[in-house]
Amino acid sequence: MNDSPEEAIDLGRKLATFSEHWQPRTIATFNGHDIMVVKVKGEFVWHSHDDTDDLFLVLHGNLRIELEDRTVRLGPGQLFVVPRGAAHRPVADEEAHLLLIEPTGTPNTGDPATAATRRTI
């Protein structure tokens, strides 16, 4: 993570350190929450989070968030919060970069057994 709490975090620089898709990287913590960046492409799995909402902020590219009753389309600078318990599937036809904020330890698939290992950069 950053060297000192007073140092600015460069999101572009953090995103440039990895190429894998659907593998969030924690870049800071805030009041018991992880602030993460992630590169996405293709379809993620349908999932839900029983204990927390799910925030998606698009930094680059476009993202669709498919819900059971509708699809939300996001572009750069737009965000959407999936309510806790709502089944959803993020989809990016081309690579997109996102900022995510979740309670520390939240599994990205909603299930610890299938979740990506949390990495810090």
Buried (B, 14 or more C-beta within 10 A) or exposed (E): BEEEEEEEEEBEEBBEEBEEBBBBBBBBEEEEBBBBBBBBBEBBEBBBBEEBBBBBBBBBBBBBBBBEEEEBEBEEEEEBBBEEEBBBBBBBEEBBBBBBBBEEEBBBBBEEEEBBEBEEB
